[in-house]
Amino acid sequence: MRIGELARRTGVSERSLRYYEKQGMLSAERTPGGHREYPEAAVDRVIRIQELFAAGLCSEKIVQLLPCMRDTDGGPSVVATPKLVADLTAERARIDRMIADLVRSRDTLDEVIDAARLP
């Protein structure tokens, strides 16, 4: 499929898809005319990249992580290194801290809202 179709099917801009390719997260074949041709599996790959960005990972970490993931089921691959596992464990701990901070902020807001509602 061409880049425009991949963009439509994933909701990701063509510019982002080119960036993913430049960073090594996505690959495409080239037609004789120089157009990008993506395989069907690129849809799952782009969705996975978006999920990883949404989880707070940077593109450098995603580039390291993608070869260790199977696009079809998201399971781990034998390519994962102990360093990558340690890095991802640290990233998960960072996300957990962010979640805890957000929960505390929400609880504080709830207290303020409840106090404001008192007669």
C-alpha positions in Angstrom: 0.0 0.0 0.0 1.1 3.5 -0.6 1.9 6.0 2.2 -1.4 7.8 1.8 -3.4 4.6 2.3 -1.3 3.7 5.3 -1.9 7.2 6.8 -5.7 6.8 6.2 -5.8 3.4 7.7 -3.9 4.2 10.8 -4.9 7.9 11.4 -1.2 8.8 11.4 0.1 11.7 9.1 2.3 10.9 6.1 4.9 13.2 7.7 4.9 10.9 10.9 5.2 7.8 8.7 8.2 9.3 7.0 9.7 10.1 10.4 9.1 6.5 11.6 10.9 5.3 8.5 13.8 7.7 8.9 14.2 6.6 12.6 14.2 2.9 11.6 10.8 2.0 13.1 9.1 1.3 9.8 10.3 0.2 6.4 9.0 0.4 2.9 10.0 -0.9 -0.5 10.4 1.5 -3.3 8.6 1.3 -6.6 10.6 1.9 -9.8 9.1 5.4 -9.7 10.4 6.0 -6.1 7.1 5.7 -4.3 7.0 4.0 -0.9 5.1 0.6 -0.8 4.3 -0.7 2.6 3.3 -4.3 3.4 -0.1 -5.1 5.1 1.8 -5.7 8.3 2.8 -2.0 8.4 -0.7 -1.2 9.7 -0.1 -3.2 12.9 3.4 -1.8 13.2 2.2 1.8 13.0 -0.5 1.1 15.6 2.1 -0.5 17.9 4.4 2.5 17.4 1.5 4.9 18.4 0.8 2.8 21.5 4.4 3.0 22.6 4.5 6.7 22.1 1.3 7.0 24.1 2.9 5.0 26.9 5.6 7.7 27.1 8.4 6.0 25.3 10.8 8.1 23.1 11.6 7.1 19.5 15.1 6.0 20.5 13.6 3.5 23.0 10.9 2.4 20.5 13.6 1.7 17.9 15.3 -0.6 20.4 12.1 -2.3 21.4 10.4 -3.0 18.1 12.7 -5.8 17.0 11.9 -7.6 20.3 8.1 -7.5 19.6 6.0 -9.6 17.4 3.5 -7.4 15.6 0.8 -10.0 15.4 0.4 -10.7 19.1 2.6 -8.2 20.8 4.5 -10.9 22.7 8.2 -10.7 23.5 10.8 -12.0 21.1 14.0 -13.8 21.9 15.9 -10.7 20.7 15.2 -8.8 23.9 18.4 -8.0 25.8 18.8 -7.8 29.6 19.7 -4.1 29.2 16.5 -3.5 27.2 14.4 -5.3 29.8 16.0 -3.2 32.5 15.4 0.0 30.6 11.8 -0.9 30.0 11.3 -1.9 33.7 12.6 1.6 34.6 10.3 3.2 32.1 7.4 1.3 33.6 8.3 2.5 37.1 8.4 6.0 35.7 4.9 5.6 34.3 3.7 4.1 37.7 5.0 7.2 39.4 3.2 9.5 37.0 0.0 7.5 37.6 0.4 7.9 41.4 1.0 11.6 41.0 -2.2 11.9 38.9 -4.2 10.0 41.4 -3.0 12.2 44.2 -3.9 15.3 42.1 -7.3 13.9 41.4 -7.9 13.1 45.0 -6.9 16.7 46.0 -9.3 18.1 43.4 -12.1 15.9 44.7 -11.5 17.2 48.2 -11.7 20.8 47.0 -14.8 20.1 45.0 -16.4 18.4 48.0 -15.5 21.3 50.3 -16.9 23.8 47.8 -20.2 21.9 47.7 -20.8 22.1 51.4 -23.5 24.5 52.5 
